[in-house]
Amino acid sequence: KSRVDYVLVWYADVVTPPNVITEYLKAFSKFGNAGWVGGAMHRRKGYSTTRPGRAVMPLVFPRPLNLVNSKKIVQVDYVAHCWMCPQKALAKTKFYVNKKHYDLHLSLIEGLNKQNLKVYYQPSVYLKHISTDGIIYRNHL
């Protein structure tokens, strides 16, 4: 019921660049079928191919394609941790928690697919992940 055009989902464990909203809006203006736009994190890059039946979570490594160094906006299966969606697309999505995966991303992807909307990776947005996986620790940000 909100009157906003877009919703920015920002997980508390990432630091974004100051222009994250502007950069995501560029992807929405370039691709009329964009339903979900996100950036990249080290070791958590957008998937480059769609494989039917693949679970969204848990994340598995390595990724099929390293998109961090991409120069252009690329269609992917999903992105996470700081992403943006049109409010109207979210309002038409039925959210659920899949007992097997415990992840709302799967219901969002299915909801967008029903609306013929796609997920895009915006390479100009690099997210610094505050993690315990040995890559980026909060005292090094």
Buried (B, 14 or more C-beta within 10 A) or exposed (E): EEEEEBBBBBEEBBBBBEEBEEBBBBBBEEBEEBBBBBBBBBBBBBBBEBEEEEEBBEEEEEBEBEBBEBEEBBBBBBBBBBBBBBBBBBEBBEEEEBEEBEBBBBBBBBBBEEBEBBBBBBBBBBBBBBBEEEBBEEEEE
